[in-house]
């Protein structure tokens, strides 16, 4: 767990900062990145429907947790909570994706102010 959650991401970030090509990520790329959470959400719910497993990949996919919650999340047998929490997680993923593109361009110098007076 230590390797997969802390060491490997830190090494991956260090590799990108030291050796990765900067400025190649475009603002349209996060739109394509949204396919991953969509398939993850669908597959995680289908695992429980098709194979009837008691395992939930993420706790907020478990509709049973939302049944005794407040009225906003407990509607439809807890499925309102699953949909709302999944939507909020997707919005967070989208914001992080666009923030990543912004920092990639910032690190590459794409937003640097260019001085036009000193052009030879």
FENSULWO-V335522 format. One record per residue. N is the residue number from 1. RES is the residue in one small letter. PHI is phi as a letter, one per 30 degrees, with the letter a starting at -180 (* if undefined). PSI is psi in degrees with one decimal (NA if undefined). BURIAL is b if it has 9 or more other C-alpha atoms within 8 Angstrom, else e. Layout:
n/res/phi/psi/burial
N/RES/PHI/PSI/BURIAL
N/RES/PHI/PSI/BURIAL
//
This chain:
n/res/phi/psi/burial
1/x/*/-41.2/e
2/x/d/-41.5/e
3/x/d/-45.3/e
4/x/d/-25.5/e
5/x/c/-24.7/e
6/x/b/-55.2/e
7/x/d/-50.4/b
8/x/d/-46.4/b
9/x/d/-36.1/b
10/x/d/-41.2/e
11/x/d/-37.5/e
12/x/d/-42.9/e
13/x/d/-42.9/e
14/x/d/-40.2/e
15/x/d/-42.8/b
16/x/d/-45.3/b
17/x/d/-34.1/e
18/x/d/-40.2/e
19/x/b/-13.1/e
20/x/d/151.2/e
21/x/d/123.4/e
22/x/c/152.2/b
23/x/i/9.3/b
24/x/c/-12.1/e
25/x/d/128.3/b
26/x/c/164.1/e
27/x/d/-18.2/e
28/x/d/-15.1/e
29/x/d/-39.1/e
30/x/d/-22.3/b
31/x/d/-40.7/e
32/x/d/-29.5/e
33/x/d/-17.5/e
34/x/d/-10.9/b
35/x/d/-33.2/e
36/x/d/-53.0/e
37/x/d/-29.9/e
38/x/d/-48.1/e
39/x/d/-35.6/e
40/x/d/-44.2/e
41/x/d/-48.5/b
42/x/d/-45.3/e
43/x/d/-41.3/e
44/x/d/-39.6/b
45/x/d/-35.6/b
46/x/d/-30.6/b
47/x/e/-42.1/b
48/x/d/-31.6/b
49/x/d/-46.7/e
50/x/d/-51.5/e
51/x/c/-5.7/e
52/x/h/51.9/e
53/x/d/153.7/e
54/x/c/6.4/e
55/x/c/133.9/e
56/x/c/130.8/b
57/x/d/-39.7/e
58/x/b/142.6/e
59/x/d/-31.7/e
60/x/d/2.6/b
61/x/d/-11.0/b
62/x/d/106.6/b
63/x/d/-21.7/b
64/x/d/-25.9/e
65/x/d/-23.1/b
66/x/c/-5.1/b
67/x/d/-41.4/b
68/x/c/13.8/e
69/x/d/-167.1/e
70/x/d/173.6/e
71/x/d/-31.4/e
72/x/d/-42.7/e
73/x/d/-21.7/b
74/x/d/-4.4/b
75/x/d/154.1/b
76/x/h/38.7/e
77/x/i/26.8/b
78/x/j/-7.2/b
79/x/d/-25.5/b
80/x/d/-41.0/b
81/x/d/-39.5/b
82/x/d/-46.0/b
83/x/d/-45.8/e
84/x/d/-44.4/b
85/x/d/-38.0/b
86/x/d/-38.8/b
87/x/d/-43.4/e
88/x/d/-38.1/e
89/x/d/-38.3/e
90/x/d/-40.1/b
91/x/d/-41.3/e
92/x/d/-41.0/e
93/x/d/-41.2/e
94/x/d/-43.4/b
95/x/d/-41.9/e
96/x/d/-36.9/e
97/x/d/-46.0/b
98/x/d/-31.3/b
99/x/d/-36.7/e
100/x/d/-42.7/e
101/x/d/-41.3/b
102/x/d/-48.1/e
103/x/d/-30.5/e
104/x/d/-45.5/b
105/x/d/-36.9/b
106/x/d/-44.0/b
107/x/d/-30.4/b
108/x/d/-10.2/e
109/x/i/19.2/e
110/x/d/-24.4/e
111/x/c/12.4/e
112/x/d/137.2/e
113/x/d/127.9/e
114/x/c/132.1/e
115/x/d/114.9/e
116/x/d/-8.5/e
117/x/d/-24.7/e
118/x/c/22.2/e
119/x/d/131.0/e
120/x/c/NA/e
//
